[in-house]
Amino acid sequence: MEGAAGLEQRLAALRQSLPAGTGLLAVSKGQPAALVRQAVAAGQRSFGESRLQEAAAKQAALADLQPLDWHFIGRLQANKARGVLRHFATIHSLDSLSLARRLARIAGEEGLSPAVLCQVKLRSDPAKTGFTADELRACWAELAALDPLRAVGLMTIAPQGLEAPQRLALFRECAALAAELGLTELSMGMSGDWRQAAAAGSTWVRIGTALFGSRQPSA
């Protein structure tokens, strides 16, 4: 494992490059708890995970630290909803009204009030799920009223193969949809396209490889 100095330098460089209002979500999925601990020592508090079992073990291994800000960024299976709600205060991957109803019911049972971002698919991409813009508009009144969920924003992932201007246009389209719905949070941009996302007003860029390096094979 690379020494803490390299990670600290990359964190500092990323923070200096991000505009005001754009937060860094360190994607720690596939990385060991020890590396997350190094990032915390360098001042990082917000982390993204996509596998419940891995994340729960990591959170337990880091329980001696001050509470961290954990975000669930993977595809959320309905049968994992309760576990995800118990371990994450923010969910970036709400991709259907039926899932929203389930999350709201379970959150009520658990006494939780999670922040959720709706995943939108603004370009054809068979590898991704999510609402189209029209689907989200059509169900928005019901979804926004699903207490105790707090619908705070949108998340989108640019399909592979887009050029930088196309990614920028996509992210701006997502930002416009969020503004239309009165939402303030935007989870857009990853290691390869965070610059375009930040330019379009993303409030969270999800960066893993560019920060931690390749994922650990054993994870």
C-alpha positions as CSV (number, residue, x, y, z in Angstrom):
1,M,0.0,0.0,0.0
2,E,1.3,3.4,-0.9
3,G,2.3,5.7,2.0
4,A,0.0,8.3,3.4
5,A,2.0,11.1,1.9
6,G,0.9,10.4,-1.6
7,L,-2.7,10.2,-0.6
8,E,-2.5,13.4,1.4
9,Q,-1.0,15.2,-1.6
10,R,-3.7,13.9,-4.0
11,L,-6.4,15.0,-1.5
12,A,-4.9,18.5,-1.2
13,A,-4.5,18.8,-5.0
14,L,-8.1,17.8,-5.6
15,R,-9.5,20.2,-3.0
16,Q,-7.5,23.0,-4.4
17,S,-8.9,22.3,-7.9
18,L,-12.5,22.1,-6.9
19,P,-14.6,25.2,-7.1
20,A,-16.4,26.6,-4.0
21,G,-19.6,24.6,-3.5
22,T,-18.3,21.4,-4.9
23,G,-17.6,18.7,-2.3
24,L,-15.3,15.8,-2.6
25,L,-16.9,12.4,-2.0
26,A,-14.0,9.9,-1.7
27,V,-15.1,6.6,-3.3
28,S,-13.7,4.1,-0.9
29,K,-15.4,1.0,-2.3
30,G,-12.9,-1.7,-2.9
31,Q,-10.3,0.0,-0.6
32,P,-9.2,-1.3,2.8
33,A,-10.2,0.5,6.0
34,A,-6.6,1.4,6.6
35,L,-6.6,3.5,3.5
36,V,-9.8,5.2,4.6
37,R,-8.2,5.9,7.9
38,Q,-5.3,7.6,6.2
39,A,-7.7,9.8,4.2
40,V,-9.5,10.7,7.5
41,A,-6.1,11.7,9.0
42,A,-5.6,14.0,6.0
43,G,-8.9,15.7,6.6
44,Q,-11.4,13.8,4.5
45,R,-14.8,13.0,6.1
46,S,-17.2,12.0,3.3
47,F,-16.9,8.6,1.7
48,G,-18.8,6.7,-0.9
49,E,-19.5,2.9,-0.8
50,S,-21.6,0.6,-3.0
51,R,-21.6,-2.8,-1.3
52,L,-23.4,-3.0,2.0
53,Q,-21.5,-5.9,3.5
54,E,-18.1,-4.4,2.7
55,A,-19.2,-1.0,3.9
56,A,-20.6,-2.3,7.2
57,A,-17.3,-4.1,8.0
58,K,-15.3,-1.0,7.1
59,Q,-17.5,1.2,9.3
60,A,-17.0,-1.2,12.2
61,A,-13.2,-1.2,11.7
62,L,-13.3,2.6,11.8
63,A,-15.7,2.9,14.8
64,D,-13.0,4.5,17.0
65,L,-13.0,7.6,14.8
66,Q,-15.4,10.5,15.0
67,P,-18.6,9.7,13.0
68,L,-17.9,9.9,9.3
69,D,-20.2,11.0,6.5
70,W,-21.1,7.8,4.6
71,H,-22.9,7.9,1.2
72,F,-24.3,4.9,-0.6
73,I,-23.6,5.3,-4.3
74,G,-24.2,1.8,-5.8
75,R,-27.3,0.3,-7.2
76,L,-29.7,-0.3,-4.3
77,Q,-31.5,-3.7,-4.3
78,A,-34.8,-3.6,-2.6
79,N,-33.9,-6.5,-0.2
80,K,-30.9,-4.4,1.0
81,A,-32.9,-1.3,1.7
82,R,-33.1,-1.7,5.5
83,G,-29.4,-2.4,5.9
84,V,-28.4,0.5,3.7
85,L,-30.7,2.9,5.6
86,R,-29.1,1.8,8.9
87,H,-25.6,2.3,7.6
88,F,-25.9,5.4,5.3
89,A,-27.4,8.8,5.9
90,T,-27.3,9.7,2.2
91,I,-28.3,7.6,-0.8
92,H,-27.3,8.7,-4.3
93,S,-29.0,6.0,-6.3
94,L,-32.8,6.2,-5.9
95,D,-33.8,5.0,-9.3
96,S,-37.6,4.2,-9.1
97,L,-40.8,5.4,-7.4
98,S,-41.3,1.8,-6.0
99,L,-37.9,1.9,-4.3
100,A,-38.7,5.4,-2.9
101,R,-41.9,4.0,-1.4
102,R,-40.0,1.1,0.2
103,L,-37.3,3.4,1.6
104,A,-39.9,5.7,3.0
105,R,-41.7,2.9,4.8
106,I,-38.6,1.4,6.2
107,A,-37.1,4.7,7.2
108,G,-40.3,5.4,9.1
109,E,-40.1,2.1,10.9
110,E,-36.4,2.7,11.8
111,G,-36.9,6.3,12.9
112,L,-34.6,7.6,10.2
113,S,-34.7,10.6,7.8
114,P,-32.3,9.9,5.0
115,A,-31.2,12.3,2.3
116,V,-31.8,10.8,-1.1
117,L,-30.7,11.8,-4.6
118,C,-32.7,10.6,-7.6
119,Q,-30.6,8.8,-10.2
120,V,-31.5,10.2,-13.6
121,K,-30.6,8.8,-17.0
122,L,-30.5,11.6,-19.5
123,R,-28.9,9.6,-22.3
124,S,-29.4,6.1,-23.6
125,D,-27.2,3.8,-21.6
126,P,-28.2,0.1,-21.1
127,A,-25.6,-0.3,-18.3
128,K,-27.4,2.2,-16.1
129,T,-30.7,2.5,-14.3
130,G,-32.5,5.7,-13.4
131,F,-35.5,8.0,-14.1
132,T,-35.8,9.8,-17.4
133,A,-36.5,13.5,-17.0
134,D,-40.1,13.0,-18.0
135,E,-40.6,10.0,-15.6
136,L,-39.2,12.0,-12.7
137,R,-41.4,15.0,-13.5
138,A,-44.5,12.7,-13.7
139,C,-44.0,11.2,-10.3
140,W,-42.3,14.1,-8.6
141,A,-45.2,15.3,-6.5
142,E,-45.6,11.9,-4.9
143,L,-41.9,11.2,-4.5
144,A,-41.2,14.6,-2.9
145,A,-44.0,14.0,-0.4
146,L,-42.7,10.6,0.8
147,D,-41.8,11.4,4.4
148,P,-39.5,10.8,6.1
149,L,-37.3,10.7,3.0
150,R,-35.6,14.0,2.2
151,A,-35.3,14.3,-1.6
152,V,-32.4,16.7,-1.9
153,G,-30.9,16.3,-5.3
154,L,-30.1,14.4,-8.5
155,M,-27.3,12.0,-9.5
156,T,-26.2,11.1,-13.0
157,I,-23.4,9.2,-14.6
158,A,-22.2,10.1,-18.1
159,P,-22.2,7.1,-20.5
160,Q,-18.9,5.9,-21.7
161,G,-17.7,7.3,-25.0
162,L,-18.8,10.9,-24.7
163,E,-16.4,13.7,-25.4
164,A,-15.8,16.4,-22.9
165,P,-18.2,18.9,-24.4
166,Q,-20.9,16.3,-24.5
167,R,-20.3,15.4,-20.9
168,L,-20.5,19.1,-20.0
169,A,-23.8,19.4,-21.8
170,L,-25.2,16.4,-20.0
171,F,-24.2,17.7,-16.6
172,R,-25.7,21.1,-17.4
173,E,-29.0,19.4,-18.4
174,C,-29.0,17.6,-15.1
175,A,-28.4,20.8,-13.2
176,A,-31.3,22.5,-15.1
177,L,-33.6,19.6,-14.1
178,A,-32.6,19.9,-10.5
179,A,-33.3,23.6,-10.5
180,E,-36.7,23.0,-12.1
181,L,-37.6,20.6,-9.3
182,G,-36.2,22.9,-6.6
183,L,-33.3,20.7,-5.7
184,T,-30.0,21.9,-4.5
185,E,-27.7,18.8,-4.5
186,L,-26.0,17.4,-7.6
187,S,-23.9,14.3,-7.6
188,M,-22.1,14.4,-10.9
189,G,-18.7,13.5,-12.1
190,M,-16.1,10.8,-11.3
191,S,-12.4,10.5,-11.7
192,G,-12.5,10.9,-15.5
193,D,-15.0,13.7,-15.9
194,W,-15.2,15.6,-12.6
195,R,-13.9,18.8,-14.2
196,Q,-16.9,19.0,-16.5
197,A,-19.2,18.2,-13.7
198,A,-17.8,20.8,-11.4
199,A,-18.0,23.4,-14.2
200,A,-21.7,22.5,-14.5
201,G,-22.3,23.1,-10.8
202,S,-22.0,19.6,-9.2
203,T,-22.1,19.7,-5.4
204,W,-20.5,16.3,-5.1
205,V,-17.9,14.7,-7.3
206,R,-17.3,11.0,-6.7
207,I,-13.6,10.3,-7.0
208,G,-12.1,6.9,-6.3
209,T,-9.3,5.8,-8.6
210,A,-7.8,9.3,-9.0
211,L,-7.5,9.5,-5.3
212,F,-6.9,6.0,-3.9
213,G,-5.5,4.3,-7.0
214,S,-6.6,0.9,-8.2
215,R,-9.0,-1.1,-6.1
216,Q,-7.7,-3.9,-4.0
217,P,-8.2,-7.3,-5.6
218,S,-9.3,-8.9,-2.4
219,A,-12.1,-6.4,-1.7
